[in-house]
Amino acid sequence: MNASTASILVVDDEPDLRTLYELTLLREGYRVETAASVDDARQQLQTQKFDVVITDMRLPDGFGMDLLHDLRSQQRRERCVVMTAYGSAENAVEALRAGAFDYLTKPVDLKQFRAVVASAVQGIGAVLAAPKATRPGARNVTQWPDMQDPVLDRLIGDSEAMRNVKQRIAKVARSMAPVLVRGESGTGKELVARALHASSQRSEGPLIAVNCGAIPENLLEAEFFGARKGSYTGSTHDREGYFQAARGGTLFLDEIGDLPLPMQSKLLRAIQERTVRPLGSTQEEAVDVRIVSATHRDLAADVQAGRFRQDLYYRLNVIELLIPPLRERREDLPALCEALLARIEQESGAAVPRLTEEALRCIAQHPLTGNVRELENLLHRAVALSDGHELHVEGAPAPTVEAPPPLPQPVPSAPAIAQPAEPHAPLRWSGISEGMPLPNDLQAWLDQQEREILVRALREAGFNRTATAARLGISLRQIRYRIARLHIEVPQDGDSHGDAQP
C-alpha cells in the first residue's frame, strides 16, 4: 500500500508523545488521527476505517487490549500495534497472542517505530477475522480460509493431529509473533517453518534457515550479525549476517537449544531491540525479521537446568507449535509412503515398485522412532532391495525388553581420569542388564554414561581433545561443551597435545 493512502489512528494519553508520534508519521506521508482514551478511540473507529491502530497499553479509561479485542470481535481489518512499558514482556506476549500485529517497548525508538508501522501498513488486510457462527444460533466454528492454501498441502497427512497443525499454522502465520516449533527429530519442523513463511504476508521476502548447532562458536556473532572488513583474521570484505539477509522475511533458527549461553544473550538483545551491530562496526542496523525457531529439546527443562536463558525462552515461545511424532498419526502412513516413493522415483529417474497392502502392514510394524526421516530411509532400502513390480519391506526387528542398571553413585570429587585402563581398548557400553530397575532420573543416568565414554576416550587419546573428537565422530566444539557440562577434569596441559585454541 502507498504510504500516502494509509490512515493511522494513534492512541496515547500523553499529549507530548501523541504529538511526537503524529508528526513522525505525517513526515512519512501517512494520514494520522489521534485519540487520548479508549472511549475517544472507539468513537473514531465507529465513524471511519483505518489501516493501522497504534495504541498504548495503559490508558485513563481502560487498556489498549480492549481496542484490540474490539477489532478482532468486529472482524475489522485494521492491524494493531501495541506499545508497552519497558520490562513488560508479559503484556507484549499477551497482545501478540490476542492478535496484535506487533508491539513496541517504551520509550519508543523512532527509527524502530517507523519500521514497525511501515511493516504493518504493507501487510494490511491479512489480519484473521474472529471465529463466527455458520448460522444464527449455531455454535461458533472457527473458519480459517487459509486452510485451503496449497502451501499447507505440502504437509502430508489428513489425520486429526495433522489437521490441528495445519489449522494452527493458518491461524498464526499472519502475525508477527515469534513461533517455537517443537517436535522429535525427523518430524518435519523445517517444513512447518517453511509453511509458516509461505502462508504469511512475508512470503515474498526471504526465508533464511540457520542450523544453530552447526556453526563454530567463534563465528556465531559474525554469522548472525555480519562483519566489517578486517574485523577478524581472513575478513577481506564486508559481509551480511543472517539477520540482514532475512530483512522483510523470516529467520528460521533450527535447533535453537544448541546455542551457547553467551550467544543466547546477544540473540535476545537483537530480537528485543530489532537492531544488530555487525562485528567490527560502531553503528547498529535496524532489521525487520520474523523469528521462527525449532528444537527437539525440552527448553523448559533446559531453562530450569541453567542451559537456556529464561528471558530468551519466553521471547521465542510466544506461540508454540507441537509437531506430533509419526507413531501418533499412523493413519497418515499410506499418503506419506506414496509421497516419499514419488520423490524417490523423481530423484532416481527410475520407476519404483508398487506399494502394496502387505508392504504397508510391514511398515506399520516398525516403531518409526526416527519419524518421517526413518520412514524415508526404510523406503529407500526397500526400493533398492525389491525385485519385481511390488515393494517388499523388511519386517520390524523383534523387540527386546531390557532395563537399564540402577543409577550410579554420585561422582567423587577426585578426577575420574585417574582410573587405570587398557591402552587402545575399544570403547564399551556399560550394558543394560535384564532385571535391573528403571532409573528415577533418566537424564542423570544418560549423563553418567556419556561421561564414562568421554573419560575413556580422553585417556586413550592422551587428553588430546582434537583426537578425541575425531575418535567419537563429533566436533571439537562439542567435545569442549561436553567436558564443561559434565564437569570432567583434565590435566592443565591438555591443550598442549595438539589441541589448538580458536
N, C-alpha and C positions, 0 to 999 in steps of 0.2 A: 504494500500500500504506500502511496505517495505521502510523505510527511505532511504536505500542505493540506491534505484532505482528512487527516486523522484528528479526531477530537478526544480530549483527555479531561477527566474530572479529577482534581486534586483535593483530597480531604485531609485537613490538618487544623488543629485548634490554635496553633501558634502563628500569629499574623506574620511575623518576620520570616519564618520558614515557608509559610504558604506563598508569600510574595517571591521568595528566592526560587522555589520550585516553578512558579508560574513564569517568571522571567527567563529561567533556564530553558523551559520548554518552548516559549514563544520564540526565542532565538533559534531554536531548531526547526521552526516553521510549523509547529502544531497549533491547533485551536484549543484554547485552555479555558475551563471554567473551574471555580474553586468553591469549597464548602468548608464550614468551620465545625460541623457537628454531623452526627448520624442523621438527625431529622432533616437538616438542610440538604444533605446529600440525597436522601430519599425523595425529597420534593423535586430536585433537579432530575433525578432518574425517572420520575413519573412523567416529566414533560419533554424529555429528549433522550436520544440514544447517544452513547459514547463508544469509542473504540477501546479505551483503556481507563480503568479506575485505579488511582493510586491513593491509598488510604493509610493513615497512621493506625496503629493497633489500638491505642487508648485515646478515646475521645470523651468530651464532657458528659454526653448522654448515652454512652454505650461503647462498643468496640468495633474496630474495623471488620472483625469476623462477622458481625451482624450484617454488614453490607455484602460481604462475600456470600453468606448464606442466602441473602435475598436474591442475588444474581443467579445463583445456582437453582434455587427453588422456582424462580420465574423463567428459567430456561433462556436467560439473556445471553447475548454473545460477547459482552464486554470481558476483556481479560483484566484480572485484578492483581495488582502488585501491592503487597502489604509491607509497611515499614515498622520495624520492631526496635525496641531499645537494645543497646549493646549488651550482650550476655544473655539475651532471652531466646536462646536457641530452641527451647521447647515450644515457644509461641510460633516461631518460624516453621517448625516441623508440623505443628497443628494446622497452620494456614495452608501449607503445601498439600497435606493430606485432605484438606477440605476443598481443594480445587484451585487454590491461588496459582497464578502463572509463575510468580517468583516473589522474592522478598528482598528487602534492603535493610541493612542494620544502621541505626542512628548512632552517632552523627553520620549523615549520608555523604559519601564521596560523590561529587557532582559528575565526575567522569564515569564512574560506575552507574550513577543514576541515569545518565543519557544512554549508556549502552543497554541497560535493562529495559528502558522504555522503548528504544528502537527495536529490540528483540520482540517485545510484546506487540508493538504495532505491526510488525511484519508477519506475526502469527495470528492475526485476527481471524476469528471465525472457527477456530479449532477447539474452543472450549466445549467439553462434552456436556450435553444437556442433562439435567437431573432425571432420574427414573420417573416414568409416568405410566399411568394405568392404561391398559389396552382398550378399556371400555368403561363407562360410568359404573361405579360400584365394584369394579374388579380390583383384585389385589395389585399393588404396584409391582410391575415386572420391569426390571432394567433392560432396556433395549440399546445395545451398542451397535450402531450402524457399521462401525469399522470392523466388526466381526467378519464381514464379508471381504475384507481386504485380502487380495491374493497373496500378500506377503505372509499372512498367517497360515496359508495353505502349505508353506514350506515346513511347518511344524507338523510332522506326520502323526496322525492318530486322532481318533474320534471318541476315545474313552472319556468318561466323566472327568477324570483327573486332567487330561489334556484340554478339554473344553474349558475347564476352570482357568488353566494357564492362559489360553488364548483370550478369554474374556478379560482377564486381568491386564494382559498386555494392551488390548484395545482401550481399556479404561485409563491406564496411566501413561500411555505413550505421548499424549498431547501436552502433558505437564512438563515443567522444567525440573520437577522434584527428582533428586538423586534416587536411583534404584539399586538395591542389592539383590543379585540373583544368587540363590543358594541351591546347591544340589550336589549329589555324588559325582565323582569323576565319570565322564562318558555320558552324562545325561543330556548334553546339548546346551550348556549355559551360553556359549558364544552365539549359537544360533538364535537363542532367545534375545540376546542383546542386539543382534542384527535386526530382528523383527521389531524390537522396540524403536530402533533408529528409523527403520524404513516406514514405520507407521506414524512417525512424528512429523511435526512441521519442519524439522531439521533434516528431512530425508535428502534434500538436495545438497546439504553440506556434507563434509567428510565424516566417515566413521573411522577413528583411529583405535585399533586394538593393540593393547600392550600386555605382554605376559610379565607380570611383576617379578616372578621368580626366576626369570631367565636373564636379567640384566646384572652385570657385575656391580657390586656395591659401590665401588669408587667411581662409577659412571652414571649412577642413578640421577644425580642432580642435573647433569648436562643433558641426559636423555629426556628428562621430564620438562625441564625449563629452558633448554637451549644453552648455547655458549658463544662467547665472543672470541674472535681470533686471538690466539696467544694466551687464552685463559688457562690452558693446561698443555702439557707436552704432546705435540702432534696435532694441536688445534691450529690449522693453517687458514681457516676461514670461518666467518660467522655461520652458525647453524641454528635452525629452529629446533625446539623441543616438541614433545607430544602435545602439550597444551596449545602451542601456537599452531601446530599443524591441524588441530581439531577445531579451530575457530569457526563458529557458526554451525558446528555439528556436534557429534557425540564422542566422548573419550571413554573407551571401554577398558577398564582396569581388571584384567583377569588375574585370578589368584592373588587378590589384594592382601590376603593374610600373610603372604610371604615377604612383604616389605619390612625391612629392619626399622626399629623404633625411631632412629634419627630422621629417616626419610618420611616416616608417618607424620612427624611434626611439621615438616616442610610442606607436605601434601595438604595437610589440614589448613595451613595458612593460605595456600593458593586457592583452595576451594572457598574458604570464608571471604577472602578479600577479592577474589576474581582477578587477581593480578599475579604475575610471576616476574622474577628477576633472573635473567639469563646469567649463567656463570661468567664472571669477569665483567659484568655490567654494573653501573651505579643507578640505572634507571629501571623502573618497573613498567611492565607492559600489561595492559588490560586484556583479558581473554574471556571470550564468551563461549563456554562449552557446557554441555550437559554431561554429568558424570553417571556412568553405569558401571558398577563393579560386580565381581563374581568371586565366589570361593566355594571350596568343598569342605572347608573347616568350620568348626563351631566358633565363630568370632566372639560370641558372648562368653564362652568358656575361656578363650584367649585373653579377653579383657580382664576376667577375674584372676587369671594367672599372671597378668602383667606383661603379656606378649603383644598386646594390641591396645592402642590408645582408646580410652573410653569416649573422649570427645570426638575423635575421628569416626568411631563406630556409629555414634548417634548421627553424625553428619551424613554418613554414607547410607545408613539404614532408615531413610525417611519412608521409603516404600520397599517392601520385601516381596520378592517373587521366589517361591519354593518350587523347584522342578522335581516332579516325582520320579523315583527310580523305576526302571523298566519292570521290575518284579511286581510293582503295584498297578501296572497297566498292561498286563499280558494280552488283553483283548486287542491291543494295537499291533501285536506281532505280525499278523498277515500283511497289513498295509506297510509296516516298516520293512519287512523282508522283501516285498515287491519293489519298494522304492530303492533299497540298497542293491538289490540284484540288477535293477535298471542302471544304476550308477556304475556297478562293476562291468556291466556289458558295454556301456559307453566308453569307459576308461580303457578296457581291454581291446575293444574293436571286434570282439568275437561273441557269438551267441552263447548265452548261459543256459544250463539245464532248467527245465520247468520245475517250479516249486509245487510239491505235492502235499496232500494232507498228512502223509506219513512223515515227510520231512518236517512239517510244521510241528507235529507231535514230538519228534525228537528234539527240535529246537526248544520247545516249551519245557522239556525236562531239564534243561540246563539251568543252573542257578542264575546266570547272567549278572553276576555281581559287578561286572565291568560295564553294565548297561549297554547303550546303543553301540559304543565303541567295541565292546566284546562281541556283540551280535554281528557287526560288520566283519570282524576278523573270522568268526565262525563261518560266515557265508563265503568269504574269500577262500578259506581252506576247503569248504565243501565243493565249491566250483572247480578248484584245482584238482581235487581227488575223484570227482564224479565221472563215471563212464556212462555213455548213452545220453538220452534226452531228458532224464529225470534227475533231480537233485537228490543226492544221498548225503545225509548228515550223520556224523558220528553221535552215538548216544552219550548221555552225560556220564562222567565217571561215577563209580559207586561212592556214595558219601561215607566218610569216616568220622566216627564220633569220638573225638578226643578232647580231653580237658587240659588246660594249662597247669603248670605246677603252682604251688602256693606262692604268694607274694614274697620276694626276697626280703631279708632283714635290711634295715637301714644301712646305707653305705657308710663304712667307717671313715673317720677324718683322715686317716693315713692314706697316702696315694695308692690307688689300686694297681698302679703300674709296677709296683714292687714285686708282684707275684711272679714266680718262675714260669716259663713257658717254653715249649719245644720250638726251636727256631724253624721258621718257614713251614710250620704245620698249617694245614688248611683250616679255614675258619669253620667252626662247627656250631650249629644251632643247639641251644641248650636242651632242646627237646621238650615235648609235651607228653607227660606220662598219663596213661589211662588211669582213671580213678582219682586223679588229683582234683581238689575243689577249684571252682572258678574264682578268679581274683575279685576282690571287692573294689579295686581301683585299676581298671584296665590300662589307663594311660600310664600310671606309675609302673605297672608291670612291663609295658612295652618300652618305656624309657630305660628300664634296667637292662632289658635285652639288648637295646641299641647301644647302651653304654658299654656292656661287656664286649660286643663286637668291635666297637671303635677302639677300646683299650687294647684288645688283642692285636688289631691291625696296626695301631700306632707302635706297639712294641716290636712287631715283626719288621716294620719299616724304619726302625731306629728313630722314631718320633719325627720323621720327615713327613710333614703333612701333605706336601705335593704328591709324594709316592703313595701315601695312604689313600688320598682321594682317587688316584688312578687305579689302585688296587680294588677299591669298592665301587668304582664306576660313578662317582659323584664329583661335584666341582670343589675346588679349593675353598671357595666362599662357604659352601655347605659344610665342609669339614670344620672350619673355624666357628661357624654358627653352632654346630652341634657340640663342639668341645666346650664352648661357653655355656650353652643351655644346660648341658648335663654335668657341668662342674667337674670336668676331667682335668686332673693336674698333670702337667707336662713339664719336663726339665726346662730351666730358664734358657738354655741354648737350643731349644727345639727348633728355632728358626734358622739356625746356622747350618742345618743339614740340607741345604739346597732349597729351603722353603722361602722363596722371595716374598718380600712385602710389597703391597700395591703402592 
